[in-house]
Amino acid sequence: MHWVGSHIAAGAVLQGLAGRLHAERDRWALWLPPFIGTGIGLYFLLPMEPPLWMGLALVVAGIALSIAARRYVAGSLVAIALTAASIGFLAAQIRTAMVATPMLAEEIGPVKVIGTVVAVEALPSGQRVLLEDVVIEGIAPEATPVRVRIRIVKRDAVVVPGERIDLLAELAPPSLPVTPYSFDFQRAAYFRGIGAQGFAYGGPRLVEDPEATMSYLASLSAGIEALRLRVAQRIRAVLPDADGGVAVALMTGSQTAIPREAVDAMRAVGLAHLLSVSGLHIGLVTGILLLAVRAGLALIPSIALRYPIKKWAAGIAFVGAFFYLLITGMGVPTQRSFLMAGLVLFAVMIDRTALSMRLVAWAAGVILLLQPETLTSPSFQLSFAAVVALIAAYETSLAWRLRQRSRSSWLARLPFHLLGVAVTSLVAEAATTAFALYHFSQLTLFGLVANLVAVPVTAVWIMPWAVVAYALMPFHIEVLALVPMGWGIDIVLATARIVASWPASVSYLPAMPLWGAVLVAIGGLWLTLWRRSWRWWGAAPIAAGFISIAFVTPPHVLVSGDARLVAVADENGEYVFSQERANRFEADIWMHRAGQEERQAWPDDGYGADGRLLCDALGCVYRAENYVVAIAWQAGALIEDCAIADLVISLDPARDLCRGGEAGEPIVIDRFDLWRNGGYAIWLEPDEIRSLSVAETRGIRPWVADFVRRQPRPVRE
């Protein structure tokens, strides 16, 4: 009887679920992009590159299963989901194979580098160029990267996209992740075709190469980049300081000219989204053009009464949005926003209404299929999380908003608009918090206050003047628009600096693990894509995802891949560093992923790390969790260290110097291990010393440079 009762109860539950699912059948299609993303995510998690036939086989199997299960609703849904995931997996494989850029295996230089300039980015000191059709002295053509990125420090160097230049440069592979499971800069560079990076000695020399030719697309791309550069230069001529850097970011998409202090302040108060061209900017440009053109045509009765000026305005707004997409670099948020805006404008031109959430699904599907690697980028995750959450919130509040809009008085609607800005900021911040914790370990506490000031100023003042500046540039009178635009930017920057100066304006928490971020994503999709009451079930995985932070145990010891920096944890879990200023970028990531805000260095001589660390001229000894870790600066310290330590970290090659010590043979990580495997994270656990290298977490994939593609050598025991 008990079994029968359980069977009946299970049947009732399944029937209830089926009823809920059937009631939401108009939302089923919205789940296709998440399942495509699932397949892409599984592809990037693999430790080795799968053969192309595997993706093809999965797609064929999924299609066959869909056909076989077509008479059963539940079976069809499962089969379609599996097919979508298989398509995402195959799309990622095809994209990787199409990129196929060689990666520089190791540091070389100084060497002669010849290449065609395809992009130029202004930096606070100097500039950075992206070269294509590259020739590197001593590197065979088949091993030469498709693109090379080089920093030119010489301030008076003049480089124009489309030129072919000659440089003497120091080159290296793109940067590795700074710690296991952190952001993979090398993978991001691979999918941009960048296989090497470095810096130039002196300035470039123009090369006349009659054999060098550019394809039509390459020539068009160079022309767009040249236009971006000219726009940036003319902005900087009028606005040379931080406000000019922000104006360049808003009008060309390049943030490299913004001083670090300004960027840090904007990030600390949740205003970094204003620097990255996204839905807000595309929407404003499109809306400004649509309203301005329509209003202008409405003033001409002979046109307004005879022709569909609304459709004309929509067409011109589409052209303007496309120009803005090109000149701002076609970032992922910009692509998403343009696809959505383009579909809305097209709907206007054919007298149809576009569905907002379907627009997001359409944009996500296109981007994921064409650029699957964007799934792993912070920009994709933050952008789509914010937009999906905002649209879901607006769908839920539609009836209330329509009642508020029925008020005729502008003053009566003012509190409604202010509340809208506040709610928008709250929803966007809540939707992106988990991904900010996963990628940056950062939690902004006063983002709402900063956004209440900065977003209206950007929307009402800064972006309209930016559109006017574009229109005035052909006449060389853009100063008339850029100066007032700079006033608005000054207000935004002042707001960021003031709010960032408040106590605890930004906090750092231990980095959310991948499985926690996945749980939040699943819960967030469940909460936003469904409409009925069962959507609130998504709160459970969201809560579990945030709780996952409590299960994070930061490493006790961290070692950089270049052997220049070591960090150990004190009794409170705070890291102390072997050097105070070296590897600033790397140290910041280590600290923030552990929830630490300030950097502190250990002593050159004597005790540190709350007494856990004892140092002298040859190295340090770190004692924690009943283990002894020796950190040797020089090989001369190894004879003594190997006799007392459970783990030896040698920043020189140790070879066989740690053999036969009185305490047995300790675990050894030396300079060769770091060179081969990248940085290490080490946990001192009760029953073992556990180490994890960057190479072990990356696997053997096309974007892994040769010097870490070799089978990672385990540390010697």
Secondary structure as GFF3:
##gff-version 3
##sequence-region A 1 717
A	DSSP	alpha_helix	2	23	.	.	.	ID=ss1
A	DSSP	three_ten_helix	25	31	.	.	.	ID=ss2
A	DSSP	alpha_helix	32	45	.	.	.	ID=ss3
A	DSSP	alpha_helix	52	68	.	.	.	ID=ss4
A	DSSP	alpha_helix	73	99	.	.	.	ID=ss5
A	DSSP	beta_strand	108	122	.	.	.	ID=ss6
A	DSSP	beta_strand	127	136	.	.	.	ID=ss7
A	DSSP	three_ten_helix	141	143	.	.	.	ID=ss8
A	DSSP	beta_strand	147	152	.	.	.	ID=ss9
A	DSSP	beta_strand	164	172	.	.	.	ID=ss10
A	DSSP	alpha_helix	185	191	.	.	.	ID=ss11
A	DSSP	beta_strand	194	200	.	.	.	ID=ss12
A	DSSP	beta_strand	205	206	.	.	.	ID=ss13
A	DSSP	alpha_helix	216	238	.	.	.	ID=ss14
A	DSSP	alpha_helix	242	252	.	.	.	ID=ss15
A	DSSP	alpha_helix	260	268	.	.	.	ID=ss16
A	DSSP	three_ten_helix	272	274	.	.	.	ID=ss17
A	DSSP	alpha_helix	279	298	.	.	.	ID=ss18
A	DSSP	alpha_helix	301	304	.	.	.	ID=ss19
A	DSSP	alpha_helix	309	327	.	.	.	ID=ss20
A	DSSP	alpha_helix	332	349	.	.	.	ID=ss21
A	DSSP	alpha_helix	356	370	.	.	.	ID=ss22
A	DSSP	three_ten_helix	372	376	.	.	.	ID=ss23
A	DSSP	alpha_helix	378	396	.	.	.	ID=ss24
A	DSSP	alpha_helix	398	405	.	.	.	ID=ss25
A	DSSP	alpha_helix	410	440	.	.	.	ID=ss26
A	DSSP	beta_strand	442	444	.	.	.	ID=ss27
A	DSSP	alpha_helix	447	457	.	.	.	ID=ss28
A	DSSP	pi_helix	458	462	.	.	.	ID=ss29
A	DSSP	alpha_helix	463	472	.	.	.	ID=ss30
A	DSSP	three_ten_helix	473	475	.	.	.	ID=ss31
A	DSSP	alpha_helix	479	500	.	.	.	ID=ss32
A	DSSP	beta_strand	506	508	.	.	.	ID=ss33
A	DSSP	alpha_helix	514	529	.	.	.	ID=ss34
A	DSSP	three_ten_helix	533	538	.	.	.	ID=ss35
A	DSSP	alpha_helix	539	547	.	.	.	ID=ss36
A	DSSP	three_ten_helix	548	551	.	.	.	ID=ss37
A	DSSP	beta_strand	557	559	.	.	.	ID=ss38
A	DSSP	beta_strand	566	569	.	.	.	ID=ss39
A	DSSP	beta_strand	575	577	.	.	.	ID=ss40
A	DSSP	alpha_helix	584	593	.	.	.	ID=ss41
A	DSSP	beta_strand	600	601	.	.	.	ID=ss42
A	DSSP	beta_strand	606	608	.	.	.	ID=ss43
A	DSSP	beta_strand	613	615	.	.	.	ID=ss44
A	DSSP	beta_strand	619	624	.	.	.	ID=ss45
A	DSSP	beta_strand	627	632	.	.	.	ID=ss46
A	DSSP	three_ten_helix	635	637	.	.	.	ID=ss47
A	DSSP	alpha_helix	638	644	.	.	.	ID=ss48
A	DSSP	beta_strand	647	650	.	.	.	ID=ss49
A	DSSP	beta_strand	667	669	.	.	.	ID=ss50
A	DSSP	alpha_helix	671	677	.	.	.	ID=ss51
A	DSSP	beta_strand	680	685	.	.	.	ID=ss52
A	DSSP	beta_strand	688	693	.	.	.	ID=ss53
A	DSSP	alpha_helix	694	698	.	.	.	ID=ss54
A	DSSP	alpha_helix	706	709	.	.	.	ID=ss55
###
